[in-house]
Amino acid sequence: MPELRLNERLNERIVTRRLVLRPLETADADAIDTLCSRDLEIVRWLTGMPWPPKDGAAADFVAAALNEDPLTGEAAFAVTLGGILIGLVAIKAPGELAEHPDCPSIGYWIGRPFQGFGYAGEAAAAALDWGFSAHRCEAMAARAFADNAASLKVLTRLGFRETGRMMRRSLALGREVENIVLRLERGDRSRSDARHAEAAV
């Protein structure tokens, strides 16, 4: 049987109240380049992104994602609003964080024009549900810069709890940056959903 590309393995679309999460497509590279790669206010929070931006980096990222096994590498979803890409959310296979080697981990960004509307939390919640199901794991992990209050607020609302701190080099900033490491137990994810449902009533 021929090897399947990520789009064929990860062919589901995840529909939330306002968003659709879908596998990346080659045509997404331009939007990723504009919203992320060429915006320092986004790149500065992502340890693996260089600054100044490199031409073709977004296209290379998408090409790599299309050929990566989502269960042993990274499952990257385009976060779309009304058919327009507004950000990205990814679930990495266990092993990305040495502090929680048994846990898949989540990462995300939302373009600046779309920030402040709760899209990050909505997309992350959907991706976490996919991750728990796909990896059949009991916990998920995450990390965020210690001074990234917005991202830490999103993760805390989702039920993540801080478990430690670490240093990781930021390519964009050219220095080591303190990161907060967090962990979300499967049961805490369900309780977080219940709390938000009660608050919405």
Secondary structure by P-SEA (a helix, b strand, c coil): cccccccccccbbbbcccbbbbcccccaaaaaaaaccccaaaaaaccccccccccaaaaaaaaaaaacccccccccccccccccccbbbbbbccccccccccbbbbbbcccccccccaaaaaaaaaaaaaaaaaaccccccccccccaaaaaaaaaaacccccbbbbbbbccccbbbbbbbbbbcaaaaaaaaaaaaaaac
